[in-house]
Amino acid sequence: MEQHLHIALIGYGKMGRAIETMALARQHTVNVIIDNESHWTSRLDQLAECDVAIEFTIPEAAPANIKRCFDMGVPVVTGTTGWLHELSGIIRLCEEKKGCLFHASNFSIGVNFFFALNHRLAQMLAEIKGYRPRIIESHHSQKLDAPSGTAITLANDIIAARKDLEKWGDADQETPREVLPIKSYRLDNITGTHVVAYESDIDSIEIKHTAHDRSGFAEGALLAAGWVVNKQGVYTMKDLLNI
C-alpha cells in the first residue's frame, strides 16, 4: 500500500499543479503551497508539519529554497535545473544539517533509463573513430533554461566516456571537434523531446525520448518523495531506480 504523504509544494507552475493533481488523486495531502517570498514567512509552520517538500521553481530561487527546507528539517525533492554550479555547497550544507536532498534533471522514469542507454552507447562508441555525437532537445516555449538540464546530463555522460570531447556548446555557434554541440528548440505545445545522434560518413545512429505529457515527471517526483522520507543524504534517480 502506498505511503500517505503530507507534502509541501514549493513552486506552483505547471509542474507544481501537475504534482498536486496526481498527489490528491492518490490520497496524499498537500499541506502547503509556497509560491512567493511572503509565503516563506506566513506558511513556515505548515511546512514544518510536512513529510517532504517538492520543489519546482527557477534556478535563481532553488538553492535558497533547498536551504530553508534543511533549516526546517524537511526532506526536499527538487526538479529545478540550472543551479547545479552550487551543488557542492548545497551538499556540504546538507551534511552539516543532517538533511536530505533528492535532485534530478528529469524525474521521468523513462528518461532515466534513457540516461543509462546513452551512457552505455557512449562507452561503446568511444573508441570507434568517425562517429561525432550531437544532442537535439525541444521543449515548450515557457521553459526558462536552454539547453535543458536533461540535455546537459546526457552531454556530460557522453563527454565522460570520450577522450576527444572536452565540453558541450551551443550548436547555433561554431563548435570545434572537441565540443559536443547541443541544439535547443523552444516551441509551443511540446512537453519535452531529446535526441542523441551519432553521425559518420557511412551511417547515423539515434536514440530518442519523447514525453507525451507531464504526468511522467509528476509520477517520478512523487515516487522520490515517498522514498526520501526518514532518509539523510543526497540522492538521485540512479539511487531510486538502482541503475
CYANA upper distance limits for C-alpha pairs under 8 A (distance plus 0.5 A):
  3 GLN  CA    226 GLY  CA      7.33
  4 HIS  CA     27 GLN  CA      7.54
  4 HIS  CA     28 HIS  CA      5.85
  4 HIS  CA     29 THR  CA      8.15
  5 LEU  CA     28 HIS  CA      5.62
  5 LEU  CA     29 THR  CA      6.64
  5 LEU  CA     50 CYS  CA      8.37
  5 LEU  CA     51 ASP  CA      6.73
  5 LEU  CA     52 VAL  CA      8.11
  5 LEU  CA    226 GLY  CA      7.54
  6 HIS  CA     28 HIS  CA      6.88
  6 HIS  CA     29 THR  CA      5.36
  6 HIS  CA     30 VAL  CA      6.37
  6 HIS  CA     31 ASN  CA      6.49
  6 HIS  CA     49 GLU  CA      8.15
  6 HIS  CA     50 CYS  CA      5.41
  6 HIS  CA     51 ASP  CA      5.75
  6 HIS  CA     52 VAL  CA      7.36
  7 ILE  CA     28 HIS  CA      8.01
  7 ILE  CA     29 THR  CA      6.57
  7 ILE  CA     30 VAL  CA      5.23
  7 ILE  CA     31 ASN  CA      6.20
  7 ILE  CA     32 VAL  CA      7.62
  7 ILE  CA     50 CYS  CA      5.92
  7 ILE  CA     51 ASP  CA      6.62
  7 ILE  CA     52 VAL  CA      5.87
  7 ILE  CA     53 ALA  CA      6.24
  7 ILE  CA     54 ILE  CA      7.73
  8 ALA  CA     30 VAL  CA      6.47
  8 ALA  CA     31 ASN  CA      6.29
  8 ALA  CA     32 VAL  CA      5.45
  8 ALA  CA     33 ILE  CA      6.39
  8 ALA  CA     34 ILE  CA      8.03
  8 ALA  CA     47 LEU  CA      6.55
  8 ALA  CA     50 CYS  CA      6.64
  8 ALA  CA     52 VAL  CA      6.84
  8 ALA  CA     53 ALA  CA      4.98
  8 ALA  CA     54 ILE  CA      6.71
  9 LEU  CA     16 GLY  CA      7.00
  9 LEU  CA     20 GLU  CA      8.27
  9 LEU  CA     30 VAL  CA      7.70
  9 LEU  CA     32 VAL  CA      6.86
  9 LEU  CA     33 ILE  CA      5.27
  9 LEU  CA     34 ILE  CA      6.68
  9 LEU  CA     53 ALA  CA      6.37
  9 LEU  CA     54 ILE  CA      5.65
  9 LEU  CA     55 GLU  CA      6.69
 10 ILE  CA     16 GLY  CA      7.96
 10 ILE  CA     33 ILE  CA      6.45
 10 ILE  CA     34 ILE  CA      5.25
 10 ILE  CA     35 ASP  CA      6.50
 10 ILE  CA     53 ALA  CA      7.33
 10 ILE  CA     54 ILE  CA      6.50
 10 ILE  CA     55 GLU  CA      5.08
 10 ILE  CA     56 PHE  CA      6.79
 10 ILE  CA     57 THR  CA      7.50
 10 ILE  CA     65 ASN  CA      8.37
 11 GLY  CA     16 GLY  CA      6.34
 11 GLY  CA     33 ILE  CA      7.75
 11 GLY  CA     34 ILE  CA      6.55
 11 GLY  CA     35 ASP  CA      5.27
 11 GLY  CA     36 ASN  CA      8.42
 11 GLY  CA     55 GLU  CA      6.61
 11 GLY  CA     56 PHE  CA      5.76
 11 GLY  CA     57 THR  CA      5.44
 12 TYR  CA     16 GLY  CA      4.90
 12 TYR  CA     17 ARG  CA      6.39
 12 TYR  CA     33 ILE  CA      7.63
 12 TYR  CA     34 ILE  CA      7.95
 12 TYR  CA     35 ASP  CA      6.27
 12 TYR  CA     56 PHE  CA      8.15
 12 TYR  CA     57 THR  CA      8.30
 13 GLY  CA     17 ARG  CA      6.65
 13 GLY  CA     56 PHE  CA      8.29
 13 GLY  CA     57 THR  CA      8.15
 14 LYS  CA     18 ALA  CA      6.68
 15 MET  CA     19 ILE  CA      6.62
 15 MET  CA     56 PHE  CA      7.23
 15 MET  CA    214 ARG  CA      7.59
 15 MET  CA    217 PHE  CA      8.46
 15 MET  CA    218 ALA  CA      7.67
 16 GLY  CA     20 GLU  CA      6.65
 16 GLY  CA     55 GLU  CA      8.44
 16 GLY  CA     56 PHE  CA      7.01
 17 ARG  CA     21 THR  CA      6.68
 18 ALA  CA     22 MET  CA      6.86
 18 ALA  CA    214 ARG  CA      7.30
 18 ALA  CA    215 SER  CA      7.30
 18 ALA  CA    218 ALA  CA      6.75
 19 ILE  CA     23 ALA  CA      6.38
 19 ILE  CA    215 SER  CA      8.41
 19 ILE  CA    218 ALA  CA      5.39
 19 ILE  CA    219 GLU  CA      8.24
 19 ILE  CA    221 ALA  CA      8.16
 19 ILE  CA    222 LEU  CA      7.89
 20 GLU  CA     24 LEU  CA      6.58
 20 GLU  CA     30 VAL  CA      7.53
 21 THR  CA     25 ALA  CA      6.70
 22 MET  CA     26 ARG  CA      6.80
 22 MET  CA    215 SER  CA      8.33
 22 MET  CA    218 ALA  CA      7.53
 22 MET  CA    219 GLU  CA      8.12
 23 ALA  CA     27 GLN  CA      6.97
 23 ALA  CA     28 HIS  CA      5.72
 23 ALA  CA     29 THR  CA      7.67
 23 ALA  CA     30 VAL  CA      8.02
 23 ALA  CA    222 LEU  CA      7.79
 24 LEU  CA     28 HIS  CA      5.79
 24 LEU  CA     29 THR  CA      6.93
 24 LEU  CA     30 VAL  CA      7.88
 31 ASN  CA     46 GLN  CA      6.94
 31 ASN  CA     47 LEU  CA      7.87
 31 ASN  CA     49 GLU  CA      8.41
 31 ASN  CA     50 CYS  CA      7.27
 32 VAL  CA     43 ARG  CA      7.66
 32 VAL  CA     46 GLN  CA      6.53
 32 VAL  CA     47 LEU  CA      6.89
 34 ILE  CA     39 HIS  CA      5.90
 34 ILE  CA     40 TRP  CA      7.22
 34 ILE  CA     43 ARG  CA      7.92
 35 ASP  CA     39 HIS  CA      7.15
 36 ASN  CA     40 TRP  CA      7.78
 37 GLU  CA     41 THR  CA      7.92
 38 SER  CA     42 SER  CA      6.90
 39 HIS  CA     43 ARG  CA      5.86
 39 HIS  CA     44 LEU  CA      8.14
 40 TRP  CA     44 LEU  CA      6.31
 43 ARG  CA     47 LEU  CA      6.97
 44 LEU  CA     48 ALA  CA      6.73
 45 ASP  CA     49 GLU  CA      7.25
 46 GLN  CA     50 CYS  CA      7.44
 47 LEU  CA     53 ALA  CA      8.32
 47 LEU  CA     72 MET  CA      8.23
 47 LEU  CA     74 VAL  CA      8.31
 48 ALA  CA     72 MET  CA      6.40
 48 ALA  CA     73 GLY  CA      7.90
 48 ALA  CA     74 VAL  CA      7.30
 50 CYS  CA     74 VAL  CA      7.47
 51 ASP  CA     74 VAL  CA      7.05
 51 ASP  CA     75 PRO  CA      7.67
 51 ASP  CA    229 VAL  CA      6.88
 52 VAL  CA     74 VAL  CA      6.14
 52 VAL  CA     75 PRO  CA      5.48
 52 VAL  CA     76 VAL  CA      6.32
 52 VAL  CA     77 VAL  CA      7.96
 52 VAL  CA    225 ALA  CA      6.74
 52 VAL  CA    228 VAL  CA      8.30
 52 VAL  CA    229 VAL  CA      7.19
 53 ALA  CA     69 CYS  CA      7.91
 53 ALA  CA     74 VAL  CA      7.15
 53 ALA  CA     75 PRO  CA      6.70
 53 ALA  CA     76 VAL  CA      5.19
 53 ALA  CA     77 VAL  CA      6.63
 53 ALA  CA    225 ALA  CA      8.14
 54 ILE  CA     76 VAL  CA      6.34
 54 ILE  CA     77 VAL  CA      5.25
 54 ILE  CA     78 THR  CA      6.33
 54 ILE  CA    221 ALA  CA      7.92
 54 ILE  CA    225 ALA  CA      7.65
 55 GLU  CA     62 ALA  CA      8.05
 55 GLU  CA     65 ASN  CA      8.29
 55 GLU  CA     66 ILE  CA      8.49
 55 GLU  CA     76 VAL  CA      7.49
 55 GLU  CA     77 VAL  CA      6.50
 55 GLU  CA     78 THR  CA      5.03
 55 GLU  CA     79 GLY  CA      6.90
 55 GLU  CA     80 THR  CA      7.45
 56 PHE  CA     62 ALA  CA      8.35
 56 PHE  CA     78 THR  CA      6.50
 56 PHE  CA     79 GLY  CA      5.91
 56 PHE  CA     80 THR  CA      5.52
 57 THR  CA     61 ALA  CA      7.20
 57 THR  CA     62 ALA  CA      6.83
 57 THR  CA     80 THR  CA      6.29
 58 ILE  CA     62 ALA  CA      6.62
 58 ILE  CA     80 THR  CA      6.64
 58 ILE  CA     81 THR  CA      7.97
 58 ILE  CA     82 GLY  CA      8.47
 58 ILE  CA    144 LEU  CA      8.40
 59 PRO  CA     63 PRO  CA      8.18
 59 PRO  CA     80 THR  CA      6.82
 59 PRO  CA     81 THR  CA      6.56
 59 PRO  CA     82 GLY  CA      5.62
 59 PRO  CA     83 TRP  CA      5.51
 60 GLU  CA     83 TRP  CA      7.63
 61 ALA  CA     65 ASN  CA      6.73
 62 ALA  CA     66 ILE  CA      6.60
 62 ALA  CA     78 THR  CA      8.47
 62 ALA  CA     80 THR  CA      7.14
 62 ALA  CA     83 TRP  CA      7.67
 63 PRO  CA     67 LYS  CA      6.73
 63 PRO  CA     83 TRP  CA      7.76
 63 PRO  CA     86 GLU  CA      7.92
 63 PRO  CA     90 ILE  CA      7.72
 64 ALA  CA     68 ARG  CA      6.75
 65 ASN  CA     69 CYS  CA      6.94
 66 ILE  CA     70 PHE  CA      6.90
 66 ILE  CA     76 VAL  CA      7.11
 66 ILE  CA    101 LEU  CA      8.39
 67 LYS  CA     71 ASP  CA      6.76
 67 LYS  CA     90 ILE  CA      8.00
 67 LYS  CA     93 LEU  CA      8.25
 68 ARG  CA     72 MET  CA      6.82
 69 CYS  CA     73 GLY  CA      6.68
 69 CYS  CA     74 VAL  CA      5.68
 69 CYS  CA     75 PRO  CA      7.24
 69 CYS  CA     76 VAL  CA      6.93
 70 PHE  CA     74 VAL  CA      6.49
 70 PHE  CA     75 PRO  CA      7.54
 70 PHE  CA     76 VAL  CA      8.34
 70 PHE  CA     94 CYS  CA      7.30
 70 PHE  CA     97 LYS  CA      6.89
 70 PHE  CA     99 GLY  CA      5.96
 70 PHE  CA    100 CYS  CA      7.91
 71 ASP  CA     97 LYS  CA      7.81
 73 GLY  CA     99 GLY  CA      6.91
 74 VAL  CA     99 GLY  CA      7.85
 74 VAL  CA    100 CYS  CA      8.07
 75 PRO  CA     99 GLY  CA      6.90
 75 PRO  CA    100 CYS  CA      5.24
 75 PRO  CA    101 LEU  CA      6.59
 75 PRO  CA    228 VAL  CA      7.26
 75 PRO  CA    229 VAL  CA      7.30
 75 PRO  CA    230 ASN  CA      8.48
 75 PRO  CA    231 LYS  CA      8.30
 76 VAL  CA    100 CYS  CA      6.84
 76 VAL  CA    101 LEU  CA      5.66
 76 VAL  CA    102 PHE  CA      6.80
 76 VAL  CA    225 ALA  CA      8.32
 77 VAL  CA    101 LEU  CA      6.51
 77 VAL  CA    102 PHE  CA      5.14
 77 VAL  CA    103 HIS  CA      6.42
 77 VAL  CA    221 ALA  CA      7.66
 77 VAL  CA    224 ALA  CA      7.50
 77 VAL  CA    225 ALA  CA      6.78
 78 THR  CA    101 LEU  CA      8.18
 78 THR  CA    102 PHE  CA      6.79
 78 THR  CA    103 HIS  CA      5.49
 78 THR  CA    104 ALA  CA      7.23
 79 GLY  CA    103 HIS  CA      6.55
 79 GLY  CA    104 ALA  CA      5.91
 79 GLY  CA    105 SER  CA      6.43
 79 GLY  CA    106 ASN  CA      7.10
 79 GLY  CA    107 PHE  CA      7.59
 79 GLY  CA    221 ALA  CA      8.34
 80 THR  CA    104 ALA  CA      8.40
 80 THR  CA    105 SER  CA      7.65
 81 THR  CA    105 SER  CA      6.40
 81 THR  CA    145 ASP  CA      8.15
 81 THR  CA    148 SER  CA      8.04
 81 THR  CA    149 GLY  CA      5.88
 82 GLY  CA    145 ASP  CA      7.15
 82 GLY  CA    149 GLY  CA      7.05
 83 TRP  CA     87 LEU  CA      7.76
 86 GLU  CA     90 ILE  CA      6.95
 87 LEU  CA     91 ILE  CA      6.57
 88 SER  CA     92 ARG  CA      6.88
 89 GLY  CA     93 LEU  CA      6.79
 90 ILE  CA     94 CYS  CA      6.53
 91 ILE  CA     95 GLU  CA      6.79
 91 ILE  CA    234 VAL  CA      7.37
 92 ARG  CA     96 GLU  CA      6.77
 93 LEU  CA     97 LYS  CA      6.51
 94 CYS  CA     98 LYS  CA      6.24
 94 CYS  CA     99 GLY  CA      5.36
 94 CYS  CA    100 CYS  CA      6.94
 94 CYS  CA    101 LEU  CA      7.69
 94 CYS  CA    233 GLY  CA      7.30
 94 CYS  CA    234 VAL  CA      8.05
 95 GLU  CA     99 GLY  CA      6.96
 95 GLU  CA    233 GLY  CA      7.18
 98 LYS  CA    232 GLN  CA      6.56
 98 LYS  CA    233 GLY  CA      7.61
 99 GLY  CA    232 GLN  CA      5.84
 99 GLY  CA    233 GLY  CA      6.76
100 CYS  CA    228 VAL  CA      7.70
100 CYS  CA    231 LYS  CA      6.75
100 CYS  CA    232 GLN  CA      5.01
100 CYS  CA    233 GLY  CA      5.29
100 CYS  CA    234 VAL  CA      6.36
100 CYS  CA    235 TYR  CA      8.49
101 LEU  CA    232 GLN  CA      8.25
101 LEU  CA    233 GLY  CA      6.84
101 LEU  CA    234 VAL  CA      5.29
101 LEU  CA    235 TYR  CA      6.78
102 PHE  CA    224 ALA  CA      7.81
102 PHE  CA    228 VAL  CA      7.87
102 PHE  CA    234 VAL  CA      6.29
102 PHE  CA    235 TYR  CA      5.17
102 PHE  CA    236 THR  CA      6.03
103 HIS  CA    234 VAL  CA      8.27
103 HIS  CA    235 TYR  CA      7.03
103 HIS  CA    236 THR  CA      5.94
103 HIS  CA    237 MET  CA      8.30
104 ALA  CA    236 THR  CA      6.24
104 ALA  CA    237 MET  CA      6.92
105 SER  CA    149 GLY  CA      5.52
105 SER  CA    150 THR  CA      5.79
105 SER  CA    153 THR  CA      7.74
106 ASN  CA    111 VAL  CA      7.38
106 ASN  CA    112 ASN  CA      7.88
106 ASN  CA    149 GLY  CA      7.91
106 ASN  CA    150 THR  CA      6.46
106 ASN  CA    217 PHE  CA      7.48
107 PHE  CA    111 VAL  CA      7.98
107 PHE  CA    112 ASN  CA      7.95
107 PHE  CA    216 GLY  CA      7.84
107 PHE  CA    217 PHE  CA      5.32
107 PHE  CA    218 ALA  CA      7.87
107 PHE  CA    219 GLU  CA      8.21
107 PHE  CA    220 GLY  CA      5.27
107 PHE  CA    221 ALA  CA      6.28
107 PHE  CA    237 MET  CA      7.76
108 SER  CA    112 ASN  CA      6.95
108 SER  CA    216 GLY  CA      5.51
108 SER  CA    217 PHE  CA      5.12
108 SER  CA    218 ALA  CA      8.35
108 SER  CA    219 GLU  CA      7.81
108 SER  CA    220 GLY  CA      6.00
109 ILE  CA    113 PHE  CA      7.07
109 ILE  CA    216 GLY  CA      7.58
109 ILE  CA    217 PHE  CA      8.34
109 ILE  CA    220 GLY  CA      6.64
110 GLY  CA    114 PHE  CA      6.68
110 GLY  CA    209 HIS  CA      8.31
111 VAL  CA    115 PHE  CA      6.65
111 VAL  CA    209 HIS  CA      7.18
112 ASN  CA    116 ALA  CA      6.99
112 ASN  CA    237 MET  CA      7.48
112 ASN  CA    238 LYS  CA      8.14
113 PHE  CA    117 LEU  CA      6.82
113 PHE  CA    243 ILE  CA      8.29
114 PHE  CA    118 ASN  CA      6.57
114 PHE  CA    208 LYS  CA      8.45
114 PHE  CA    209 HIS  CA      7.47
115 PHE  CA    119 HIS  CA      6.65
115 PHE  CA    153 THR  CA      8.34
115 PHE  CA    154 LEU  CA      6.88
116 ALA  CA    120 ARG  CA      6.77
116 ALA  CA    243 ILE  CA      7.61
117 LEU  CA    121 LEU  CA      6.54
118 ASN  CA    122 ALA  CA      6.55
118 ASN  CA    154 LEU  CA      7.30
118 ASN  CA    157 ASP  CA      8.04
118 ASN  CA    158 ILE  CA      7.90
118 ASN  CA    196 VAL  CA      8.11
118 ASN  CA    207 ILE  CA      8.21
119 HIS  CA    123 GLN  CA      6.87
119 HIS  CA    154 LEU  CA      8.22
119 HIS  CA    157 ASP  CA      6.19
119 HIS  CA    158 ILE  CA      6.91
119 HIS  CA    161 ALA  CA      8.23
120 ARG  CA    124 MET  CA      6.74
121 LEU  CA    125 LEU  CA      6.72
122 ALA  CA    126 ALA  CA      6.29
122 ALA  CA    157 ASP  CA      8.07
122 ALA  CA    158 ILE  CA      5.80
122 ALA  CA    161 ALA  CA      6.47
122 ALA  CA    162 ARG  CA      7.96
123 GLN  CA    158 ILE  CA      8.30
123 GLN  CA    161 ALA  CA      5.95
123 GLN  CA    162 ARG  CA      8.07
124 MET  CA    128 ILE  CA      8.35
125 LEU  CA    129 LYS  CA      8.49
125 LEU  CA    131 TYR  CA      7.89
126 ALA  CA    161 ALA  CA      6.69
126 ALA  CA    162 ARG  CA      5.66
126 ALA  CA    163 LYS  CA      8.24
127 GLU  CA    162 ARG  CA      8.22
130 GLY  CA    199 GLU  CA      8.27
130 GLY  CA    200 SER  CA      5.81
130 GLY  CA    201 ASP  CA      7.71
131 TYR  CA    198 TYR  CA      6.01
131 TYR  CA    199 GLU  CA      5.75
131 TYR  CA    200 SER  CA      5.23
132 ARG  CA    198 TYR  CA      5.80
132 ARG  CA    199 GLU  CA      5.86
132 ARG  CA    200 SER  CA      7.08
133 PRO  CA    180 LEU  CA      7.16
133 PRO  CA    181 PRO  CA      8.28
133 PRO  CA    196 VAL  CA      7.52
133 PRO  CA    197 ALA  CA      6.04
133 PRO  CA    198 TYR  CA      4.79
133 PRO  CA    199 GLU  CA      6.98
134 ARG  CA    180 LEU  CA      6.47
134 ARG  CA    181 PRO  CA      5.71
134 ARG  CA    182 ILE  CA      6.54
134 ARG  CA    196 VAL  CA      6.49
134 ARG  CA    197 ALA  CA      5.88
134 ARG  CA    198 TYR  CA      6.96
135 ILE  CA    151 ALA  CA      7.51
135 ILE  CA    155 ALA  CA      7.93
135 ILE  CA    180 LEU  CA      8.39
135 ILE  CA    181 PRO  CA      6.93
135 ILE  CA    182 ILE  CA      5.21
135 ILE  CA    183 LYS  CA      6.74
135 ILE  CA    194 HIS  CA      7.71
135 ILE  CA    195 VAL  CA      6.16
135 ILE  CA    196 VAL  CA      5.20
135 ILE  CA    197 ALA  CA      6.74
136 ILE  CA    151 ALA  CA      8.40
136 ILE  CA    182 ILE  CA      6.26
136 ILE  CA    183 LYS  CA      5.21
136 ILE  CA    184 SER  CA      6.57
136 ILE  CA    185 TYR  CA      8.45
136 ILE  CA    194 HIS  CA      6.34
136 ILE  CA    195 VAL  CA      5.64
136 ILE  CA    196 VAL  CA      7.16
137 GLU  CA    147 PRO  CA      7.91
137 GLU  CA    148 SER  CA      7.88
137 GLU  CA    151 ALA  CA      7.18
137 GLU  CA    182 ILE  CA      8.04
137 GLU  CA    183 LYS  CA      6.76
137 GLU  CA    184 SER  CA      5.55
137 GLU  CA    185 TYR  CA      6.77
137 GLU  CA    192 GLY  CA      7.83
137 GLU  CA    193 THR  CA      6.06
137 GLU  CA    194 HIS  CA      4.97
137 GLU  CA    195 VAL  CA      6.85
138 SER  CA    184 SER  CA      6.36
138 SER  CA    185 TYR  CA      5.06
138 SER  CA    186 ARG  CA      6.38
138 SER  CA    187 LEU  CA      7.60
138 SER  CA    190 ILE  CA      7.54
138 SER  CA    192 GLY  CA      6.15
138 SER  CA    193 THR  CA      5.66
138 SER  CA    194 HIS  CA      7.15
139 HIS  CA    143 LYS  CA      7.19
139 HIS  CA    185 TYR  CA      6.88
139 HIS  CA    186 ARG  CA      5.64
139 HIS  CA    187 LEU  CA      6.66
139 HIS  CA    188 ASP  CA      8.40
139 HIS  CA    190 ILE  CA      5.75
139 HIS  CA    191 THR  CA      6.07
139 HIS  CA    192 GLY  CA      5.12
139 HIS  CA    193 THR  CA      7.19
140 HIS  CA    186 ARG  CA      5.87
140 HIS  CA    187 LEU  CA      5.48
140 HIS  CA    188 ASP  CA      5.64
140 HIS  CA    189 ASN  CA      6.31
140 HIS  CA    190 ILE  CA      5.26
140 HIS  CA    191 THR  CA      6.32
140 HIS  CA    192 GLY  CA      7.66
141 SER  CA    186 ARG  CA      4.98
141 SER  CA    187 LEU  CA      5.29
141 SER  CA    188 ASP  CA      5.98
142 GLN  CA    186 ARG  CA      8.22
143 LYS  CA    186 ARG  CA      7.89
145 ASP  CA    149 GLY  CA      8.39
146 ALA  CA    184 SER  CA      6.88
147 PRO  CA    151 ALA  CA      6.72
147 PRO  CA    152 ILE  CA      7.28
147 PRO  CA    182 ILE  CA      7.58
147 PRO  CA    183 LYS  CA      8.03
147 PRO  CA    184 SER  CA      6.22
148 SER  CA    152 ILE  CA      6.89
148 SER  CA    184 SER  CA      8.41
149 GLY  CA    153 THR  CA      6.70
150 THR  CA    154 LEU  CA      6.78
151 ALA  CA    155 ALA  CA      6.57
151 ALA  CA    182 ILE  CA      8.04
151 ALA  CA    194 HIS  CA      7.51
152 ILE  CA    156 ASN  CA      6.52
152 ILE  CA    168 TRP  CA      8.48
153 THR  CA    157 ASP  CA      6.82
154 LEU  CA    158 ILE  CA      6.92
155 ALA  CA    159 ILE  CA      6.64
155 ALA  CA    168 TRP  CA      7.03
155 ALA  CA    180 LEU  CA      7.65
156 ASN  CA    160 ALA  CA      6.57
156 ASN  CA    167 LYS  CA      8.25
156 ASN  CA    168 TRP  CA      8.23
157 ASP  CA    161 ALA  CA      7.03
158 ILE  CA    162 ARG  CA      7.02
159 ILE  CA    163 LYS  CA      8.02
159 ILE  CA    165 LEU  CA      5.97
159 ILE  CA    166 GLU  CA      7.03
159 ILE  CA    167 LYS  CA      7.15
159 ILE  CA    168 TRP  CA      8.39
159 ILE  CA    180 LEU  CA      8.17
164 ASP  CA    177 ARG  CA      8.23
164 ASP  CA    178 GLU  CA      6.19
165 LEU  CA    177 ARG  CA      7.87
165 LEU  CA    178 GLU  CA      4.81
165 LEU  CA    179 VAL  CA      6.22
165 LEU  CA    180 LEU  CA      7.13
166 GLU  CA    178 GLU  CA      5.98
166 GLU  CA    179 VAL  CA      6.51
166 GLU  CA    180 LEU  CA      8.41
167 LYS  CA    178 GLU  CA      7.56
167 LYS  CA    179 VAL  CA      5.69
167 LYS  CA    180 LEU  CA      6.70
168 TRP  CA    179 VAL  CA      5.60
168 TRP  CA    180 LEU  CA      4.81
168 TRP  CA    181 PRO  CA      6.28
168 TRP  CA    182 ILE  CA      7.43
169 GLY  CA    173 GLN  CA      8.31
169 GLY  CA    175 THR  CA      7.19
169 GLY  CA    179 VAL  CA      6.52
169 GLY  CA    180 LEU  CA      6.45
169 GLY  CA    181 PRO  CA      5.54
169 GLY  CA    182 ILE  CA      6.58
170 ASP  CA    174 GLU  CA      8.45
170 ASP  CA    175 THR  CA      7.97
170 ASP  CA    181 PRO  CA      6.13
170 ASP  CA    182 ILE  CA      5.81
170 ASP  CA    183 LYS  CA      6.82
171 ALA  CA    175 THR  CA      7.17
171 ALA  CA    181 PRO  CA      5.09
171 ALA  CA    182 ILE  CA      5.56
171 ALA  CA    183 LYS  CA      5.45
172 ASP  CA    183 LYS  CA      7.31
175 THR  CA    179 VAL  CA      6.14
175 THR  CA    180 LEU  CA      7.85
175 THR  CA    181 PRO  CA      6.93
191 THR  CA    211 ALA  CA      6.40
191 THR  CA    212 HIS  CA      6.87
191 THR  CA    213 ASP  CA      6.27
191 THR  CA    214 ARG  CA      7.39
192 GLY  CA    210 THR  CA      6.53
192 GLY  CA    211 ALA  CA      5.81
192 GLY  CA    212 HIS  CA      8.18
193 THR  CA    208 LYS  CA      7.89
193 THR  CA    209 HIS  CA      6.24
193 THR  CA    210 THR  CA      4.89
193 THR  CA    211 ALA  CA      6.76
194 HIS  CA    208 LYS  CA      6.21
194 HIS  CA    209 HIS  CA      5.88
194 HIS  CA    210 THR  CA      7.07
195 VAL  CA    206 GLU  CA      7.25
195 VAL  CA    207 ILE  CA      6.34
195 VAL  CA    208 LYS  CA      4.92
195 VAL  CA    209 HIS  CA      7.10
196 VAL  CA    206 GLU  CA      6.13
196 VAL  CA    207 ILE  CA      5.92
196 VAL  CA    208 LYS  CA      6.92
197 ALA  CA    204 SER  CA      7.56
197 ALA  CA    205 ILE  CA      6.17
197 ALA  CA    206 GLU  CA      4.88
197 ALA  CA    207 ILE  CA      7.16
198 TYR  CA    204 SER  CA      6.11
198 TYR  CA    205 ILE  CA      5.57
198 TYR  CA    206 GLU  CA      6.87
199 GLU  CA    203 ASP  CA      6.92
199 GLU  CA    204 SER  CA      5.15
199 GLU  CA    205 ILE  CA      7.18
200 SER  CA    204 SER  CA      6.62
211 ALA  CA    216 GLY  CA      8.06
214 ARG  CA    218 ALA  CA      6.87
215 SER  CA    219 GLU  CA      6.45
216 GLY  CA    220 GLY  CA      6.82
217 PHE  CA    221 ALA  CA      6.68
218 ALA  CA    222 LEU  CA      6.65
219 GLU  CA    223 LEU  CA      6.67
220 GLY  CA    224 ALA  CA      6.62
221 ALA  CA    225 ALA  CA      6.58
222 LEU  CA    226 GLY  CA      6.81
223 LEU  CA    227 TRP  CA      6.78
224 ALA  CA    228 VAL  CA      6.74
224 ALA  CA    237 MET  CA      8.34
224 ALA  CA    240 LEU  CA      7.55
225 ALA  CA    229 VAL  CA      7.36
227 TRP  CA    240 LEU  CA      7.97
228 VAL  CA    232 GLN  CA      8.32
235 TYR  CA    239 ASP  CA      6.66
235 TYR  CA    240 LEU  CA      8.31
236 THR  CA    240 LEU  CA      7.22
237 MET  CA    241 LEU  CA      6.40
237 MET  CA    242 ASN  CA      8.41
238 LYS  CA    242 ASN  CA      5.89
238 LYS  CA    243 ILE  CA      5.53
239 ASP  CA    243 ILE  CA      7.54
